Amino acid sequence: MFEEKTPVLYYRVTEKNIAPVDGVIIGESQCALFVNSIQVVTFMATSRHLHHLALGFLASEKLIGGLSDVASIRVNE
């Protein structure tokens, strides 16, 4: 799908100095959520735990009342 962490050199700027920092950035990818073959939403997310994100979104939008409303869930790359 994508690399979750990518090494990057950036600069930390403060009032007193500018210093190089070796760090990482977190990668996100565009994801689409389908319910019964109908696209419900597209969002940006990391590749971890997409099934949890989907279930949480559906519950927060009151599209499901709980896990008993879900017959199956599948994550496709």
C-alpha positions in Angstrom: 0.0 0.0 0.0 2.6 2.6 1.1 5.5 3.0 3.5 4.2 4.1 6.9 7.4 5.9 7.9 9.7 7.7 5.6 13.1 9.1 6.8 13.4 12.8 6.2 15.8 15.6 7.1 14.1 18.7 8.3 15.1 21.9 10.2 13.9 22.9 13.6 13.7 26.6 13.8 13.6 28.4 17.1 14.1 32.0 18.2 17.8 31.3 18.8 18.9 28.9 16.1 18.1 26.6 13.1 19.2 22.9 13.6 18.9 20.0 11.2 16.9 17.0 12.5 16.9 13.4 11.2 13.3 12.4 11.6 10.5 10.5 10.0 7.1 11.4 8.5 4.1 9.2 8.7 2.7 8.1 5.4 -1.0 8.2 4.6 -3.0 6.9 1.7 -6.4 7.7 0.3 -8.9 5.0 1.4 -12.5 4.5 0.3 -15.1 2.8 2.5 -17.8 0.8 0.8 -21.0 -0.6 2.4 -23.0 -3.0 0.3 -21.0 -2.0 -2.8 -21.8 1.7 -2.2 -19.0 4.1 -1.5 -19.8 5.9 1.8 -16.7 8.0 2.3 -13.1 8.6 1.2 -10.5 9.6 3.8 -6.7 9.7 4.4 -5.3 7.1 6.7 -2.3 5.0 7.5 -2.5 1.3 6.6 -2.8 0.1 10.2 -6.1 -1.2 11.6 -8.3 0.0 8.7 -11.0 -2.3 9.8 -11.2 -0.6 13.2 -11.3 2.8 11.5 -14.1 1.7 9.2 -16.2 0.2 12.1 -15.5 3.3 14.2 -16.6 5.6 11.4 -19.8 3.6 10.8 -20.6 3.6 14.5 -19.9 7.3 15.0 -22.1 8.2 12.0 -24.8 5.9 13.4 -24.8 3.7 10.3 -24.4 0.7 12.6 -25.6 0.2 16.1 -22.9 -2.3 16.9 -20.9 -5.3 15.7 -24.1 -7.4 15.4 -25.0 -5.1 12.4 -21.9 -6.2 10.5 -22.0 -9.5 8.5 -18.4 -9.2 7.2 -15.6 -6.8 6.8 -12.7 -7.0 4.3 -9.8 -4.7 3.7 -8.4 -4.6 0.1 -5.2 -3.0 -1.0 
